[in-house]
Amino acid sequence: MSRRAVGVATAAAVAAAVLPAGRAVAQAQSFMVFFDRDEMMAPASARRLVNAIKSRISKGATVTLTGHCDAAERDPDKLSLARAMEVHGMLVGMGVAPETKFQIVAKGAGSPFAGTEPNKFDPRNSRVEVAIK
């Protein structure tokens, strides 16, 4: 049985090792906004989180909103798109910079956060992932 050493490096350390001097790497920021089962409207508690996300979006940033559903939810493809659009609407309504570029992605039930048994709901799968670059 062989042993392997496992190490953890920061993105900055990796960038310093592989990039020529003077080159910078933009680090992405990620957030998750969770939804109630079969709901396309974000819960009231999500407003504060989305406002905090908005404050992290710099001028000219690219924001990817990826909607997800649990396999036990109704019509996962449409629902995941509606959730991503809901977060987009919230950000725009809160006054995100007009220069912000958005990418909207709907994954349906195809990329679960947590695997579950058939027809067993896991609320962690009902979400929108927000990635800011």
C-alpha positions in Angstrom: 0.0 0.0 0.0 1.5 3.3 -1.0 1.0 6.6 0.7 0.5 9.8 -1.2 0.9 13.3 0.3 -2.0 15.6 -0.3 -1.4 19.3 -0.2 -3.6 22.4 -0.3 -2.5 25.5 -2.1 -4.2 28.8 -2.5 -5.1 30.1 -5.9 -2.5 32.9 -5.5 0.2 30.3 -4.8 -0.7 28.3 -7.8 -0.9 31.4 -10.0 2.5 32.5 -8.8 4.0 29.1 -9.7 2.5 28.9 -13.3 2.1 32.5 -14.4 4.9 34.8 -15.7 5.8 37.7 -13.3 3.4 40.6 -13.6 0.4 38.5 -14.7 -2.7 38.5 -12.5 -5.4 36.0 -12.0 -9.0 37.0 -11.3 -10.5 34.9 -8.7 -14.2 33.9 -8.9 -16.6 34.4 -6.0 -19.4 31.8 -5.5 -22.6 32.0 -3.6 -25.8 29.8 -3.3 -29.3 31.1 -3.0 -31.7 28.3 -1.8 -35.4 28.0 -2.7 -38.3 26.2 -1.2 -39.6 23.1 -2.9 -41.3 23.6 -6.2 -41.0 27.4 -5.8 -39.7 29.8 -8.4 -39.9 32.8 -6.2 -37.0 33.3 -3.8 -38.0 33.2 -0.1 -37.9 36.5 1.8 -34.8 35.5 3.6 -32.9 35.4 0.3 -33.2 39.1 -0.3 -30.5 40.0 2.2 -28.1 37.4 0.7 -28.8 38.7 -2.8 -28.2 42.2 -1.7 -24.8 41.1 -0.2 -24.0 39.4 -3.5 -24.9 42.6 -5.4 -22.3 44.5 -3.3 -19.6 42.1 -4.4 -20.3 42.6 -8.2 -17.7 45.1 -9.5 -18.2 47.2 -12.6 -17.9 45.1 -15.8 -18.0 41.8 -14.0 -19.5 38.6 -15.5 -22.1 36.9 -13.3 -23.2 33.4 -14.1 -26.5 32.3 -12.5 -27.0 28.6 -12.6 -30.4 27.3 -11.6 -30.9 23.8 -10.1 -33.7 21.6 -8.9 -34.2 18.4 -7.0 -35.3 15.4 -9.1 -38.4 15.2 -6.9 -39.6 18.7 -8.0 -42.1 19.4 -10.7 -40.8 20.3 -14.2 -37.1 20.7 -13.1 -35.9 22.2 -16.4 -38.4 25.1 -16.4 -38.1 25.6 -12.7 -34.3 25.8 -12.7 -34.5 28.5 -15.4 -37.2 30.4 -13.5 -35.0 30.4 -10.4 -32.0 31.8 -12.2 -34.2 34.4 -13.8 -35.6 35.3 -10.4 -32.1 36.0 -8.9 -31.2 38.0 -12.1 -34.4 40.1 -11.6 -33.5 40.7 -7.9 -30.0 41.8 -8.8 -31.2 44.1 -11.5 -33.9 45.5 -9.3 -31.3 46.2 -6.6 -29.3 48.3 -9.0 -26.4 46.1 -10.1 -24.1 48.0 -12.4 -25.5 48.3 -16.0 -22.1 47.1 -17.4 -22.5 43.7 -15.7 -22.7 40.8 -18.1 -25.0 38.0 -17.1 -25.0 34.3 -18.2 -28.1 32.4 -17.3 -27.9 28.6 -17.1 -30.6 26.0 -16.3 -29.4 22.6 -15.1 -32.7 21.1 -14.1 -32.1 18.2 -11.8 -28.9 17.2 -13.7 -26.3 18.5 -11.2 -27.5 17.8 -7.7 -25.7 19.2 -4.7 -26.7 16.2 -2.8 -27.6 12.8 -4.3 -30.9 11.4 -3.0 -33.1 8.3 -3.4 -35.7 8.5 -6.1 -38.6 10.7 -5.2 -36.9 11.8 -2.0 -36.5 15.6 -1.8 -33.3 17.3 -0.6 -33.6 21.0 -0.2 -29.9 21.6 -1.0 -30.7 20.8 -4.6 -33.2 23.7 -4.9 -30.8 26.5 -5.5 -29.2 29.1 -7.8 -25.4 29.1 -7.8 -24.0 32.6 -8.4 -20.4 32.9 -9.8 -18.9 36.3 -10.1 -15.8 36.8 -12.3 
